[in-house]
Every structure is written in structure tokens, then in C-alpha cells.
Amino acid sequence: MTSQSLSARKVKNVTMIGLTVIGTILALIPLFSIFAYVIARGMPAINIDFFTELPKPLGEEGGGMVNAIVGTLIVVGISGLIGIPVGIMSGIFLSEYGRNRFGRFISFLTDVLLGVPSIVVGIFVYVLLVLAMGGFSAYAGGIALSILMIPAVTRTTEEMLKLIPSHIREAGLALGLPKWRVILFIVLPSATRGIVTGVMLAIARVMGETAPLLFTAFGNRYWHSSLSDPIATLPVQIFTYAISPYKEWQAQAWAGALTLIVIVLIFNILARVITYRKNH
């Protein structure tokens, strides 16, 4: 290799590294800009009352969103109990058993569901469940969010399992283990880190959804008495306050947006900590 060709390769290498660094910076600028702006607008309205009190009636100062914070965790919890197991099992099927016509059909439906607007899912659950139950409820909100969560978890699980080398599966099968045990105790644990990351991304996505909850959970200015009743959620409360003409409500909307971002950040940090401990 001549010195001229070596120099040309070095120039190309430095150029590509520079372009990737520039691309990374350009991607991070909007993220940090939005985060900084939300902090600047939301921090003035953050106080103890915001996390401990119910919303005040119109015209009264103060109040908080404690019912919306708890309601968001409940609704997202319901969606996770439904969406995460179904999504992981679907991803396992597509990766390990889906090399046939039925598997290709399920894969196609997953891609379609990934692109369905969330408001369509909200209307679907409204017609299918809310009207049948005779009212809005936390259950309906959780089911609507789980429908949005399932395809994301499915696709992530499938892709993570496909990254596991085939010789690992063959080694387990060679020991006489049935295929389901190889998948459950060898292949799946090897992909835990990527799957958990995908699950957290799915949770982060549904946690900020507003449109489906307007048709299902609806909202509540007070504490819900049961999961069969309308329930307050942060996205709906933020939407309601943000479009109002009152400055106090608009300030609390920014505080709610900041709280929502922090909750998502905490979930992602916990996922990183859990997967780090499992892999070390």
C-alpha cells in the first residue's frame, strides 16, 4: 500500500467521523433545546402543591396535578400489563417460528399497526369498549395504549432475537433441550438488554399520547373511585390547560409537561440500571 493511498484512506476516515459527529450534534440540538425550554417554562410552576393537591376550580390560584400523575401511572401500568407480554411473545413467534405464510402475514399487520394514527386507535376502543361499558374508564385508556405499545415491542423483540447468533440455538438443541427451553432460557436472556430498551421506548411513546385518552379515559378533576370510572392523566390535563386562556393553567401545563418528561427519563434510567446489572 503506497503512502498516497494510505493518506487518502485517512482523509476519508476523518471525513466520515466528522460527518457522523456533526450529524449527532444536529440530532441533539433539538432535543436539548426542547428540554431546556420546557424546564424554563415549567420550573416556575413546580412546587409541593403541584405534587400533592388536586386541580383548583377556575379562578382559584394554586392546586396541582397529583391525580393526573397517579392516573398516568395507572393507565400506563394497565397498558404495560397487556402490551408488554403480548408484544414479547409476538416478537418471539416472528423471530423463531414466523418463517412461513402466517408469520409474514403477522409481520405485515405489525407494520400496519405501527403506522396507524393514535386517534384512530382511540376511536376504535371508544366504539368497541367505551360504548359497551357505558362510560369512560381507566381500563379503556389502558387497552388503547396497549394497542399502540404491542407493535413497537413486537418489532423490537423480533429484531433483538434475530441478532443472537444461530450457533447459540444450535448448541442448546445439541444438548437435547427442547426448542422452547432454548428460546426461553438461552436466547431470550441474551437479548434482554435490547428488549428492555425497546419496551422503555414503547412506554415513553404511549405515556405522552393524548388523543386515545380523550376518547377512552377522558379525564377527571378529582380522584377516581374505581378503574371503571373516568381517570385523570397528565397528557389530557396538559392539553386541557394548554389550550385554555388562563395564564395559571398554561403555567401548570408546562409544569405537567416537565413532569412527564422527568417520569419518562426516570423509567429509562431504571431500565439502563437493571440491564447493566444483569449483564455484569
Summary of the structure (lengths in Angstrom):
residues: 280
radius of gyration: 23.2
end to end distance: 41.8
largest distance: 79.1
contacts: 909
relative contact order: 0.14
helix: 78%
strand: 1%
